[in-house]
Amino acid sequence: MTTFSRYRGRFAPTPSGPLHFGSLVAALGSYLDARAAGGQWLVRIEDIDPPRCPPGTDTTILRQLEAFGLHWDGAVVWQSARGDAYQSALERLREQGLTYPCSCSRKQWQGHDVYPGWCRDGPGEPGKPIAWRLRSDLGQRPIAWPDRLFGEQRFDPADLGDVVLKRKDGLWAYQLAVVVDDGDQHISDIVRGVDLLDNTPWQVQLQTALGYPVPRYLHLPLVMSPDGQKLSKQNLAPALASEPAAIARQLFQAIETLDQAPPAELDGAAPAEQLAWAVAHWRVERVTPAAERPILSAHREEN
């Protein structure tokens, strides 16, 4: 197991809309884990899909974090400026025979649970736009790791399919970008929602192939809406509060949602006071795992 010299965590939102309460809980969990360990907490803007990222939303997100007292270390990194690093990583994977061009559309394989690998020996329709996929059957497998909340995990990436690394439209896909950024930023600990737990096998496979150390992982339960849906921008979750009293109340609720049992007298206190208490009392073992884990994640397939 790789030993990191210091704790470096990160929060990496997609600027497709302002942060909502579910985003706050994820950001807070990663922040508290980093600060309680005496480590650094970085912010990275995952804006590799410009059509999904309205101008100015990244600035809104940064101001929201500041309003809730979640101040980061160092300079913010924008993925949209990292294309050269992703291309270099893709070339290294190509040299190892771990990626291939694919001309298939999702419609062509919609009757399958995962992409069947039809283009592994060459594009099925030469001349059509291609995506670049990972040969998940050739890298390290199976993948096993100890999640800090959900315990020992074990997946065979080949069962998950050959995920896209670069899309047909030339945009970079999440799986490659996140691995390269975490590796280059020396991220030691990844704290994020459990909906991304089953992305981890691909990411560990890529980390190993690219020579990056494997971070520690902590997947947190999701915040659900009253109708049982994940609280998300796609489900029109409302933006975080912007008025000081409401900010203080939402922050207290987020600490409660992480099962940290803050004292009642902290409700309504300034963010700095609430965060100081939460950092001093942060205990991962208090977090209650969700009864069920989602199987399919938002980043599963990108064309």
Order of alpha helices (4+ residues) and beta strands (2+ residues): beta-alpha-beta-alpha-beta-alpha-beta-beta-beta-beta-alpha-beta-alpha-beta-alpha-beta-alpha-alpha
